[in-house]
Amino acid sequence: MEKVLLVSGSPKKEGNTMRVMEKCATVLTAQGLEAEIISLAGRKIEACIACAKCVGTGVCVLDDGLNEIADKVRAAKGFIIGSPVYFGTARGDLMNLLQRVGMLSYNNDKFLSWKVGGPIAVNRRGGATATIQEMLMFFFINEMIVPGSTYWNILFGKKPGEAMEDEEGVRTAERFAENVGKLIEKLA
Ligand SMILES: Cc1cc2nc3c(=O)[nH]c(=O)nc-3n(C[C@H](O)[C@H](O)[C@H](O)COP(=O)(O)O)c2cc1C
């Protein structure tokens, strides 16, 4: 069974980003795919220190759980990420994860190439499209394939759970997850 890894970049275990990842996982599971969600709540993902020690080894020297997450990304066919918008950008720990996983792939066997996925951003009021664009940079430099949806993958909400009331946002994210699943099946 093909697998999709979903990462919630929020520090909140039951926040809006986690809830939208759960919605996507439900859609993927209904399509017959395996879906696993990793939450960054309670984790501290450090920034890349540019030591280049991953070159040829495929292993990051920083011991904060990133290597285990990278192994899960490697094993999955799909990779969906969600971030709350913080001052018009993605949350730092999530970008740290993307930059380090990106270096592991880029400096070694390019394991990210041809994986299917993309980003979703949750915001209270502004900055979601810029945040989507910021996260897309990771997908496109790594030869990944990003399907579209019926709108950009953005949801509006502040308090935990509030974004689930953004019907169009939820529908857009669900359709995006469905398209990720369809594309994985077509590429298989
Ligand atoms: C440090 C910080 C910065 C934020 N910056 C923005 C922002 O620039 N634009 C916005 O619309 N919402 C901003 N928010 C609100 C969150 O994006 C919003 O509450 C989101 O739903 C949180 O998602 P979560 O429940 O998954 O953590 C910010 C929240 C925090 C804690």
The ligand as an SDF file (V2000), in Angstrom:
LIG
                    3D

 31 33  0  0  0  0  0  0  0  0999 V2000
    3.6410   33.9390   16.5380 C   0  0  0  0  0  0  0  0  0  0  0  0
    2.3420   33.9860   15.7560 C   0  0  0  0  0  0  0  0  0  0  0  0
    2.2730   34.7370   14.5980 C   0  0  0  0  0  0  0  0  0  0  0  0
    1.1090   34.7720   13.8390 C   0  0  0  0  0  0  0  0  0  0  0  0
    1.1020   35.4890   12.6720 N   0  0  0  0  0  0  0  0  0  0  0  0
    0.0030   35.4930   11.8990 C   0  0  0  0  0  0  0  0  0  0  0  0
   -0.0030   36.1830   10.6420 C   0  0  0  0  0  0  0  0  0  0  0  0
    0.9930   36.7400   10.1930 O   0  0  0  0  0  0  0  0  0  0  0  0
   -1.1520   36.1800    9.9320 N   0  0  0  0  0  0  0  0  0  0  0  0
   -2.2960   35.5650   10.3640 C   0  0  0  0  0  0  0  0  0  0  0  0
   -3.2950   35.6330    9.6940 O   0  0  0  0  0  0  0  0  0  0  0  0
   -2.3060   34.8530   11.5260 N   0  0  0  0  0  0  0  0  0  0  0  0
   -1.1830   34.8010   12.3040 C   0  0  0  0  0  0  0  0  0  0  0  0
   -1.1770   34.0770   13.4740 N   0  0  0  0  0  0  0  0  0  0  0  0
   -2.3760   33.2950   13.8110 C   0  0  0  0  0  0  0  0  0  0  0  0
   -2.2700   31.8100   13.3990 C   0  0  0  0  0  0  0  0  0  0  0  0
   -1.7780   31.6460   12.0890 O   0  0  0  0  0  0  0  0  0  0  0  0
   -3.6380   31.1410   13.5130 C   0  0  0  0  0  0  0  0  0  0  0  0
   -4.1260   31.2750   14.8240 O   0  0  0  0  0  0  0  0  0  0  0  0
   -3.6270   29.6790   13.1020 C   0  0  0  0  0  0  0  0  0  0  0  0
   -4.9600   29.2110   13.0240 O   0  0  0  0  0  0  0  0  0  0  0  0
   -2.8760   28.8210   14.1070 C   0  0  0  0  0  0  0  0  0  0  0  0
   -2.8620   27.4830   13.6670 O   0  0  0  0  0  0  0  0  0  0  0  0
   -2.6680   26.2560   14.6780 P   0  0  0  0  0  0  0  0  0  0  0  0
   -3.9270   26.1930   15.5290 O   0  0  0  0  0  0  0  0  0  0  0  0
   -2.5200   25.0670   13.8240 O   0  0  0  0  0  0  0  0  0  0  0  0
   -1.4460   26.5270   15.4780 O   0  0  0  0  0  0  0  0  0  0  0  0
   -0.0360   34.0450   14.2580 C   0  0  0  0  0  0  0  0  0  0  0  0
    0.0430   33.2900   15.4510 C   0  0  0  0  0  0  0  0  0  0  0  0
    1.2040   33.2600   16.1890 C   0  0  0  0  0  0  0  0  0  0  0  0
    1.2840   32.4130   17.4480 C   0  0  0  0  0  0  0  0  0  0  0  0
  1  2  1  0
  2  3  1  0
  2 30  2  0
  3  4  2  0
  4  5  1  0
  4 28  1  0
  5  6  2  0
  6  7  1  0
  6 13  1  0
  7  8  2  0
  7  9  1  0
  9 10  1  0
 10 11  2  0
 10 12  1  0
 12 13  2  0
 13 14  1  0
 14 15  1  0
 14 28  1  0
 15 16  1  0
 16 17  1  0
 16 18  1  0
 18 19  1  0
 18 20  1  0
 20 21  1  0
 20 22  1  0
 22 23  1  0
 23 24  1  0
 24 25  2  0
 24 26  1  0
 24 27  1  0
 28 29  2  0
 29 30  1  0
 30 31  1  0
M  END
$$$$
